[in-house]
Amino acid sequence: MKYPSHVIFGFALIVSLSVLGSNIAKAQNTHEPMTVAGDGNACELNAIHLDNLMNMARESGARIFVIAHLGRGETSLYLTHRRLHNARTYLRRFNPEKIVITEGEQVAGLGRVEFYLGSELTLIALVARGGDLCVNCCETEVLGRLYYGWGKKDSRSRQKQLQHLTPQSNNRSQPSQQ
């Protein structure tokens, strides 16, 4: 049976539009994670994105996963613990039972802290070599003391204990105590 050309054209148009529409819908459901460079604007941007992440997690009921990765040339797990501490401290307003915090493998380039909402990567916070995750530039003086890199310092005994737990650490990769 032979169909007129306008029927074939109409059918092809309908198929094309339905395929295009499904691709647009898929593109809207997936998004690239935000990446915050470890520069002078990092504190404010990290804080904004983490506040949004907590709001989305409250709405969806999903867990927040935090994974810290050392960067090239960084060897101290102490540095990873400091970065995770800052992330945990900032997320203190969210239900702690819905937060999973862990260490990841070393990555090429800058160190990073990745934040997932459920299984979806939503934020990559890059961190300067040997630096702490910055999330607190606008916090009050009292709250600022809770974060590394702005006011929090380990006692000497705690520093030695952490260095003992991470035998591969060296003094060059240790973040400076302020």
Secondary structure, DSSP 8 states (H G I E B T S, - for coil): ----HHHHHHHHHHHHHHHHHHHHHHHHH----EEE-SSTTHHHHHHHHHHHHHHHHHHH---EEEEEE--TT---HHHHHHHHHHHHHHGGGS-GGGEEEEE----SSSEEEEEEETTEEEEEEEE-TT------TTS-HHHHTTSBTTTB---HHHHHHHHHH-TT--GGGS----
